[in-house]
Amino acid sequence: METVETAWITSVNKANKMALLAWAKETGINLVQTNGQRRYGGPPPGWVGDAPPAGTEVFIGKLPQDIYENTLIPLFQSVGKLYEFRLMMTFSGLNRGFAYAKYSSRRSAKEAIAALNNFEVREGCAIMVCRSTDKCELSMDGLATSVSRKEVEAMLRQVTEGVLKVTLHTSPCQKWAQLAVLKYSSHQAAAMAKKTLMEGNRLSGPGVRVDWLNPDLKKKLQSCREKPSFSQVQGDKCLGVPTQAPLSPLLCSAVDRLNMLCWRQYRGTPMFLTKCVQADPSGWLRFWCQVVIPGCSVPFSGFTWVWQNGPGRSRHEEAKAAAALRVLQMLESQLT
C-alpha cells in the first residue's frame, strides 16, 4: 500500500522532495506542516528563554516553487541563529513562493536582509528578503447591511483562530454594503485567517473581498464612527435584530440571496450545475439545473426555461439565477 510520504514524493518535484527527506533524516531536523505552511523551530531544539522580540522576522519572496528547507534553512542559518523558519506550501507539495525566517535577535535579521536580499539561490533566480511587517488586521468588504457584528464574529470564531475584535463600518467602496475590520492576536493568526477566508468559506461569498487592512483606509475609518448595529438604540426605541433580518439591496440577485441565507443557517456555499438540454424554435432554451448545498442531505434538481436572446448575462447564469430563486422559495417556506 502506498504511504502518505510516498504519495507526496511521487506527486510532483520528486528529486527535490527526496533530497529534502534525506537532509531531514541526516540532520534530525523536524518539519511540521499545518494549515498550508511547513515550520521548523518556534522554538528550535535547545532554545532557552522567551521568544525573540518584534523586529526579528524577515520576509522571503520570489522563491522558486520547487525549492525546499534543505536549501533554505542552511542558507538563512549562515547569517545568524534561527528561532523559526516557515515555508508556505500548496497542496501539491510545491511552495507558494514565499517564506518567513525569525532570528534570535534584530541584528541577525538586519544582517540577513543585507546579505541575502537579491541573492541568487539559482542562476537567474534572485530572491527578495526584507523586514516582515507584523500585520494583525484584515478588512472584509462587501458584507450585506443586514449582517450584524455578532453574526460576523460568531462565524469567524468557527472558521479562524485568534479573533480579538470585529468592527463594522459603511463600505467606502461598495454601495449598500458594510466593511468589517478584523483584529487578530498575531500576524500568523491573521495570515492563516486571510488564507482561510480567501479560499472560499461561508463568509467570503460573492462580492466579498478580504485583504490586509490598508493604513490609509484605517485612518479614514478611524475618522468616522463605527457603524451602529441593529441592536443599538435608535431614537427612543431599541431595534432588536429579527430572527430573519431583511435582505439588503446588495443581494440584488437570487444567487446572492441564496448564498446569504445558507451562510446565516450555517449550511455552506451552494454549488450549481446547469446543462442546456433543449432549444425551442421560438427562442427558448430548456436547462437542467442542480443545486448542491453542503448542509442539505439531498441536492435540489429540476428544469427551467430561459429566453435565448435575453440581454446581459449568459444563459447559464440566467438558469443559475432561476434555480437559486426556486431553492430560495423552498428554504424560506421551511422557516415560516
Secondary structure by P-SEA (a helix, b strand, c coil): cccaaaaaaaccaaaaaaaaaaaaaaacbbbbbcccccccccccccccccccccccbbbbcccccccccccccccccccccccbbbbbbccccccccccccccccaaaaaaaaaccccccccccbbbbbcccccccbbbbccccccccaaaaaaaaaaccccccccccccccccccbbbbbbbcccaaaaaaaaaaaaacccccccccccccccaaaaaaaaaccccccccccccccccccccccccccccccaaaaaaaaaaaacccbbbbbbbbccccccbbbbbbbbbbbccccbbbbbbbbbccccccccaaaaaaaaaaaaaaaaaaaaac
